């Protein structure tokens, strides 16, 4: 396994992705602090929207470099880590999870999986790994290496066969809300187990809780203070233009390019940082060039539509 370990670490250090089995399902992993690696995850999966990814850590010490933890979160960690249990918590400013991995939100999902190979890799890298399920978006999750091969063959450089997954379903995801535990996604760690562990009320989201259910589900999502206008081909002074490829002659004033070469992966990796850079200058509008609605472009356009939606 030493050769596989070294190859895995080497690939992850160079912004590549690797599929690795966990106790739940196989995950497609890239460094959570590397936007280009995260963009490769979205590209390989054909993910239809910018949904936040789980940051996988090697323990509480690393988790504290990603998010903030209160008393109840720490009790939950003591009870259920390592294991099929994910905590959504406030994101640590300048922490080890990139904007792209967190979908531009102020929260981050964190898990310490009971997966020895994965944990060893994370400890060696000294950085968390972002990882959704290792399958094409919309397909059944992969619980063995052959299923990963079927979905992602030719799209990722390496699949580590760690055997069939023990759990076979994705981790339970929770968030602590005012000393109550909200189950965002049920899994093998049940409501009864959680209540017995921490003695707090456990509840599921309803219509009144829709705004906090999960990252990526709201119509307006990471909306800048400035209005965002899509599919723009020109701009006026006082507006900021986000180009895709070469900047057009009809653009006046400040302009930045999501990707000067027209590369969708580069555009995805740069999207959040350039939206923030533009917004910090308080422009009249933020104008965004048309993005091809193919491959990773579909995800970019979905994310931009959320940024341009009216804020509630």
N, C-alpha and C positions, 0 to 999 in steps of 0.2 A: 504493500500500500504506500511505501515511501515515494515511489516514482509518481503515483497518482497524486499524492499530497503535494509534492514539489511542483508538478505541472499545474495543479489547481491554483496554488499560491502565486505562481508566476503569471498565469493568465489574469487573475484578479488584480494583480499589481499593475497591469497594463491596460486597464479599463475594459477588459473582456468579461464575458459572462460564463458561468458554469452551472449546470444542473446537478443538484445533490439531493439525495433522499433525506427526509426527516422522519420523525415518528408519525407525522400527520400525512402529508403528501410530499411528492418531490417539488423542490423549489428551484426557480431560476434566479441565480444570485449574481449580484455585482456590488461593488463597494457603494455603500449608502452615501458616502461623502464625495463621490465622484459623479458629477452630472452626466458625463459622457457614458459611463458604465450604466447608469440608470436609464438613459435614453436607449441604449442597446437592448435593455430588458423590454421596454415598450415596443421596440421595433420587432424583436424576435417573436413576441407573443401576438402581434397584430392587435394590440389592445385598443379598443374603440374609444376610450376616454382616459383622461389623466386622473386616474384614481390613485390615492396615496398607497404606498407600499409599506410593508412591515419591515422595520429595522431589526435584524437578528443580532443579538449580542452574546457575549461569552459569560455574562453574569452581571450582578448589580453594579460593580465598579464601572464597567463600560456603559451600562444603561444610564448611570448618572452623568455621563458625558453626552447624552442624547436628549434626556427629558428630565422634568421635575417630578419628584415623588413625595407624597404626603404619607401620613401614618397608615391609612388604609391601603394605599398602593403597596407599601412595604410589607404589610401583613399578607397581602395577596401574593406578592413575590415569594415570601417565605413559605407559603403554603403550596404554591403551584409551579415554581421554577426549579429546575428546568422541566419543561413540559409543554403540552398543547394549550398554552394560555398566553394571550396577547393583551397588553395594557395600552390603552390610548390615554396619553397624558399631555400636559403642556410641554411644548417643545422648548428646549434649551437654546437660547440665543447664541449663535456661533458654535452650536454643537456639531456632533458628528453625523448629521443627517442633512443632505442637501435639500434645497428648495424643491427640486424636481421629485425627489423621493417622497417628500411630504405634501406634494401637490400645492405648494404655496400656502399651506395652512399653518396656524399657530400650534397645532397639535401634531403628535407623532405616535405611531403604533410601534410598540417594542415587544420583542419576544426573546426568551432564552430557550431554544429548542433542546429537547432531550435527544440529541443527535451527535454522537462522539466525533465523527469525522468533521462535520460542519463546525462544531465548537472548537476543534483543534485548529482549523483553518482561520477562524475569526481571531483566536488568541495569537496566532502567528502574525496576522496582518495588523493586529492592534487597532482594528477598525470594524464597525458593524457592517453587515451585508444586507442590502435591500433584497427582498425576495418574495415575489408572488408565486403562484403555482406554476410548475414547469409544463405548460401546455398552451396550445393555441387558444386565444381568447374565445370563450363560448363553448369550448369543448369540456368533456368530463375531465376532472383532475387526474393526474397521473400518480399511481401508487406503486409503480415499478419502472425500472429503467427502459424496458421495451416500449411502454406507453409514451414515455418522453421521446424516445427515438422516432416513434410513429408521427408525433406531432411536430417535432422541432428538428428533425434530421436536416442537416445542411444550413440551419439557421443559427446554431450556436457551436462553439469550438470543442466543447467537452461535456460529456455526461459521465458522472461518477456513479457507478452501480453500487449502492449501499444495501441492496436487498429490498424486499417488499416492505412497505410502510406498516408499522404496527397499528396506528390509529385509523388511517384510511379516510378520515375527514379532517377538514381544516380546523385550526385552533379556535377555541372560544375567544371572542374579543369583547372586552368590557371597558367601561370608563366610569370613574368615580365621580358622582354628581352630588354635592352637598351631603356627604356621608351616606349616600346610597350607591348601589352598584347597578349600573345600566348595562344590560347585555346587548351589545350591538350585533353580535353574531353568535348563535349557539354552537356548542361543540361538545366534546367529551367531558369537559369540566362543566358540570351542571349547576343550575341555580341553587339547588340544595347544598351541593358541595361548597359553593361560594359562601352561602349564608352561614353554614356551619363553621367555616374557617374564620370568618371575620365578624360574624354577629350583626351584620348590617342588612337592612332591607334590600332585596334584589328585585329589579323590575325590568320590563321590556319596553321598548319605545312604542308610543301610540301617536295619534295625530298631533297632540299637543307637544310632543317631544321631537317632531320631525326635524327641527333645525339642528339637533345635536346627534342625530342617528349615526351618520357616518360621513367621512370626508368624501367629496366628489358627487354627492347626491342632490345637492341644492342647485337650482337653476342659476342663481348668482353665486359664483364661486371664485374667490380671489379677484374681486372687482376692485381695480384701482380707484383712487379718488377722482381722477380725471376720466371723462367719458372715453370709451374705446369704440372706434369705428373700423369695421372690417372691410376687406376687399377694396381698399383705397389705392388709387393709381396716381394721386397727386396730393400735395399739401400746401398750406399757406404759412407765412411767418407766424410764430406763436404756437404752432402745432408741432408735434414730434412724430416722425414717420419711422416705422419699423419695416425695413425692406426685407425681401427674400431674394437673394441674388444681388445683382448690381442695382444701385439706386437710380431711379428714373430721373430724366432731366426736368420733369414736371414737379419734382419735389423741391420745395423751398424751405429754408430754415434747417433745423436740426434733424439729422437722420442717422439711424443705426441699422445695421443689417443683422438679421437673425442668423443668416449664413451667406457670406459673400459668394460662395461657390454654389449656392442652391442645394445644399445637402440637408435633407430632412432631419437626420440624426443630430447634426450640429444645431439646427434651428430649435429642436426640442430641448437640447441641453442649455441653450441660451435664453429661452423664452422668459422664464420667471425673472432672471436677473435683469434683462433688458426692459421688461415691463416696469420693474421697480425703479430702474435708473431713469426711465422716462417720467414716471409718476413723481419722482422726487423733485423734478424741475417745474412742477405745477403748470403743465401746458394747457392750452385751450382744449385740445383733443389729443388723444394718442391714436394715430392712424396706422393700420396694419395692412401690408400688401397682401394680395391673394396668395394663399398657400395651396399647392396641389392637394386635392382631397383623395390621395392614394397612399397606401401603406401607412407609415407613421404620420403622414399629413392629416389623415382622418382624426387621429388623436389630438394633434396640434389644433386643428380647426374646432374640435369639440371644446377644448380648453379655452380657446379664444372666444367662442360663443358664450361660455359661462362668464368670462371676464367682461364681455360687452353687454350682458343682460342687465336690465334695470335692477338696481339694488333695492331690497325691501326696506 
